[in-house]
């Protein structure tokens, strides 16, 4: 496996902030890339995984990268209603295609899965409510 860092191709600022915060909280470096050339170069460095916000333009990038992208586990997220794009992503070699909501909910676990296999995120205890 490659280096213990994540590459992210995320255009939505809200999701970019979520990825950044989750990675920082787990002390995992994340490299955000903005262009096809940057994505190809970042994947060539063999990061632990790549998180990709799936849009038609981004999927064009992934398809062009072909085999160089296949060496790195790629998790793509998109709107749960975009079935055609999800199918196209799977055909292009994206390892996991998940809805945005699932990506948000499982982001820390996804980061750990690829950077620290076998390590589980500490569960946060639910605060007890005072009795009335």
N, C-alpha and C positions, 0 to 999 in steps of 0.2 A: 504494500500500500504506500501511497505517497505521503507527502508532508501533512502534518496535522493542522491544516488550514482549509478554509472553505472559500470557494470562488462563487460570487453571486452576480447574476445578470438580472437586475431588478430595476424597472423603470418607475413603478409606483412608489412615491416617497414614503407613504405609510408602511408599506411592506419592507422597504429599504431600512427604515428606522427599526422595525421589528427584528429583522435579521441582525442588524448592527447591535442592538441591545441584547438580544439573546446570546450572540457570540461573545460579546464583551463580558456578560455575566458568567459565562463558562470559561473565560480566558482563552478563547479560540480566535486566532486571527482570521479576519475575513477580508478578501480583496474584491471590491466592487469594480466591475468592468462595464464600459459603455459602448464598445464597438466590437464588430466581428474580429478585427485584428487583435484587440486586447483579450477577447475571450479565447481565441486560439492560442495566444501566447501564455495565458494563465493556465489553460488546460495542459499545455505542454510541460509545465512545471510540476505536473502530477499532484494536484491538491487532493485532500481526502475525499472531497465531493464538490459538486457544482449545483447550486440552487438557481433555477431559471424561471423567471416569470414568462409564461408562454403567451406570445402574441404571434400573429402571422410573420411579422418581420424578424422576430427573434428566432422563430422556428426555421426561417430561411437560413439564418446564421448557422444553426445547429446542423442542418442538412449539408451545408457547404463544408463544415468541418469534418463530417464523416467519421473515418476511423480514428482520427486524433481525439475526437470527443468520446469515443467508445471506451477508451482506457480509464476514464474517470466516471464514477457513479454520478448520474445526473438525475436530480429530482426537479420535475417541472410542476408548476402550479398555475391554475387558471380558473375561470368561472366554471362552476359545475354545470352550466347549461351549454357550454361549447363542446359538444360531443365530437364534431368533425375535427376541431383542432386537437382534441385529446387523442383521437385515432391517428391523426397525422404525426403527432409527437411520438407516440409509441412506435409507429413505423420508422421514424427517423432515429430511433435508438434511445430515446429518453427512458431511463430505467424505471422511474416511477412517475406517474401522472396523477396528481391529486388536486382536489378542489382547494380554492383559496382558504376556506374556513378550516379545513383539516390541516393545511400547512401552518396556519397561525396557531392552532391548538397544539400541534406536535413539534413545533420548531425546535425547542431545546432538546427534545428527545432525538430528533433527526440529526442535530449537530453532534450529540454524543455518540449516536450510532456509528457515525462515520469517522469521528476523530478519536474516540475512546471506546471501542467495542467492549461490551460487557459491563460498562459503568452505567449505573442508573442514576438519574437525577434525584436528589433528595426530595422526598415528598414534603410539601408544606402542610403543616397541621392547620386544620380549620379552627379559627378562633371560637372559643366557647362563648355562647351568648349568656348574659347574666339572667338569672332566674327572676321572675317578677314576683 
